[in-house]
Amino acid sequence: MVDPSTYGFAEAGIAANFGETRHPAWYHNLKAHPYATTARPAPTPPSS
């Protein structure tokens, strides 16, 4: 997770696996290596 005091925001992920009883593989990778980068698309301007 991101340190909100440094960047002013924080994000959370939900490790859903389509109703399965096991966590998805990326959950275990993130748990073992808890630093990650997220990306979002640029906001689109409002249409006129």
Secondary structure per residue as TSV (DSSP state, phi and psi in degrees):
chain	resnum	aa	ss	phi	psi
A	1	M	-	360.0	160.6
A	2	V	-	-87.2	143.4
A	3	D	-	-78.4	108.4
A	4	P	H	-64.5	-25.6
A	5	S	H	-70.0	-24.0
A	6	T	H	-87.7	-43.3
A	7	Y	H	-108.0	-9.0
A	8	G	S	82.3	7.2
A	9	F	-	-156.3	166.1
A	10	A	-	-143.4	154.4
A	11	E	-	-129.0	154.2
A	12	A	-	-128.9	147.5
A	13	G	-	-116.1	148.4
A	14	I	-	-111.8	120.8
A	15	A	-	-90.2	74.1
A	16	A	-	-91.3	146.8
A	17	N	-	-133.5	50.1
A	18	F	T	54.5	38.8
A	19	G	T	81.4	1.7
A	20	E	-	-71.2	161.2
A	21	T	S	-81.8	-15.9
A	22	R	S	-99.5	151.0
A	23	H	-	-72.0	154.2
A	24	P	-	-68.7	159.7
A	25	A	H	-58.5	-38.7
A	26	W	H	-64.1	-26.6
A	27	Y	H	-61.1	-45.7
A	28	H	H	-67.2	-37.0
A	29	N	H	-64.1	-44.2
A	30	L	H	-68.9	-34.4
A	31	K	H	-67.1	-38.5
A	32	A	H	-73.4	-33.3
A	33	H	S	-130.8	85.9
A	34	P	-	-75.3	7.3
A	35	Y	-	-102.7	126.4
A	36	A	-	-141.6	163.5
A	37	T	-	-118.0	136.5
A	38	T	-	-113.1	158.0
A	39	A	-	-137.4	143.4
A	40	R	-	-129.1	150.1
A	41	P	-	-69.1	154.3
A	42	A	-	-64.9	144.5
A	43	P	-	-65.5	144.6
A	44	T	-	-89.3	142.1
A	45	P	-	-68.6	149.3
A	46	P	-	-63.4	144.5
A	47	S	-	-78.4	149.3
A	48	S	-	-99.4	360.0
